[in-house]
Amino acid sequence: MNSKLKAAAKITEKLSQPDEKSDVKQDGIQHKKESLGESLKKKWKNKVQHGQYIRNIDRQRISDEDTFLWLSKGDLKAETESEILAAQDQALQTKYYATKILNIGRDSKCRLCQQFDEKIDHIMSACPILAKDQYLKRYDIVCAQIHFNIRKETGVQLDKKTLV
């Protein structure tokens, strides 16, 4: 947390440095913001563990703006947002994280299937044990929500039988 405060203080200091003309000042501030953003992204990308998510985004040519749009809306609680970011950065407490990053365990295999390393990606979409039941439940919930939203947008009446 302390490093975040120091980074924020550095950014604030750089942005508050006086320039001579207001137009030039605005251009300078915008340029500084962009260069600071790029340097922070580069630091993030260079982290071995936590940089996996941003490297995957760049590799797959996914739009940064669209990817992080949910962050700018402010619809989530801070706790939920931090959990999602931790999952994206592979920083949740998995056996792989404990073994390879924290060096406090010996076995990094999934506690359910015992076949693959217990990483976030494995838990979310690749564990053969979870695939039998949990992924289908999640899929059904997402599909039901999409169906509900489409019917609502198109004005198709929703009856109680549909909702059950």
ZAGU-583593 format. One line per field, with one value per residue (C-alpha): residue in three letters; x, y, z. Coordinates in steps of 0.25 Angstrom, whole numbers, always signed. Example, Ala and Ser with C-alpha at 12.3 -4.5 7.8 and 13.67 -1.06 7.14 Angstrom:
BEGIN
aa (ALA,SER)
x (+49,+55)
y (-18,-4)
z (+31,+29)
***
This chain:
BEGIN
aa (MET,ASN,SER,LYS,LEU,LYS,ALA,ALA,ALA,LYS,ILE,THR,GLU,LYS,LEU,SER,GLN,PRO,ASP,GLU,LYS,SER,ASP,VAL,LYS,GLN,ASP,GLY,ILE,GLN,HIS,LYS,LYS,GLU,SER,LEU,GLY,GLU,SER,LEU,LYS,LYS,LYS,TRP,LYS,ASN,LYS,VAL,GLN,HIS,GLY,GLN,TYR,ILE,ARG,ASN,ILE,ASP,ARG,GLN,ARG,ILE,SER,ASP,GLU,ASP,THR,PHE,LEU,TRP,LEU,SER,LYS,GLY,ASP,LEU,LYS,ALA,GLU,THR,GLU,SER,GLU,ILE,LEU,ALA,ALA,GLN,ASP,GLN,ALA,LEU,GLN,THR,LYS,TYR,TYR,ALA,THR,LYS,ILE,LEU,ASN,ILE,GLY,ARG,ASP,SER,LYS,CYS,ARG,LEU,CYS,GLN,GLN,PHE,ASP,GLU,LYS,ILE,ASP,HIS,ILE,MET,SER,ALA,CYS,PRO,ILE,LEU,ALA,LYS,ASP,GLN,TYR,LEU,LYS,ARG,TYR,ASP,ILE,VAL,CYS,ALA,GLN,ILE,HIS,PHE,ASN,ILE,ARG,LYS,GLU,THR,GLY,VAL,GLN,LEU,ASP,LYS,LYS,THR,LEU,VAL)
x (+0,+11,+17,+4,+4,+18,+14,+2,+10,+21,+10,+3,+16,+20,+6,+6,+19,+17,+17,+17,+5,-8,-10,+4,+2,-10,-2,+9,+0,-7,+7,+12,-1,+1,+16,+13,+2,+12,+23,+13,+8,+22,+25,+13,+16,+30,+25,+27,+14,+5,+8,+2,-11,-6,+3,-9,-17,-5,-3,-17,-19,-30,-34,-29,-41,-52,-44,-44,-57,-64,-54,-58,-73,-71,-83,-75,-71,-57,-55,-61,-53,-40,-44,-45,-32,-25,-31,-26,-12,-12,-10,-21,-17,-16,-6,+2,+3,+7,+17,+24,+22,+21,+30,+22,+17,+23,+11,+4,-5,-20,-27,-39,-33,-18,-14,-10,-5,-15,-15,-27,-28,-29,-40,-48,-48,-40,-41,-48,-55,-61,-65,-75,-84,-79,-76,-90,-97,-89,-92,-107,-107,-100,-109,-122,-117,-114,-128,-134,-127,-130,-145,-145,-139,-148,-160,-164,-173,-167,-177,-175,-172,-161,-154,-155)
y (+0,+9,+8,+12,+25,+28,+26,+35,+45,+45,+46,+58,+65,+63,+68,+80,+86,+100,+103,+116,+117,+110,+103,+98,+94,+86,+79,+77,+71,+62,+57,+55,+46,+38,+36,+32,+23,+16,+15,+9,-1,-5,-8,-16,-24,-27,-34,-49,-53,-41,-36,-49,-42,-30,-38,-47,-34,-29,-42,-44,-30,-27,-12,-6,+3,-8,-17,-7,+0,-7,+0,+14,+12,+10,+0,-10,-9,-7,-21,-27,-19,-23,-38,-37,-30,-40,-51,-45,-43,-58,-52,-60,-71,-83,-95,-90,-76,-81,-91,-83,-68,-69,-81,-87,-100,-112,-117,-107,-118,-115,-120,-125,-132,-134,-133,-118,-107,-99,-86,-76,-80,-95,-92,-83,-91,-104,-113,-126,-128,-114,-116,-127,-118,-104,-98,-103,-96,-83,-84,-86,-74,-65,-70,-67,-53,-51,-56,-47,-35,-38,-40,-27,-19,-24,-22,-37,-39,-47,-56,-63,-76,-71,-65,-79)
z (+0,+3,-11,-17,-8,-12,-27,-26,-19,-30,-41,-33,-32,-47,-51,-42,-48,-53,-68,-74,-83,-80,-94,-93,-78,-83,-94,-84,-74,-84,-89,-75,-72,-84,-81,-67,-71,-81,-71,-60,-71,-74,-60,-58,-71,-67,-54,-55,-48,-48,-62,-68,-70,-77,-86,-90,-94,-103,-109,-113,-118,-109,-107,-94,-94,-95,-86,-74,-77,-65,-56,-60,-58,-43,-42,-33,-18,-16,-10,-22,-31,-24,-24,-39,-41,-32,-40,-53,-47,-43,-29,-21,-11,-19,-17,-29,-23,-10,-15,-26,-21,-6,-5,+6,+0,-8,-16,-26,-32,-32,-19,-27,-40,-35,-50,-53,-45,-37,-44,-46,-61,-57,-46,-55,-68,-69,-57,-61,-48,-48,-63,-59,-51,-47,-61,-66,-55,-57,-72,-69,-60,-71,-82,-74,-71,-86,-89,-79,-84,-99,-95,-87,-98,-109,-101,-101,-88,-77,-70,-57,-64,-71,-59,-51)
***
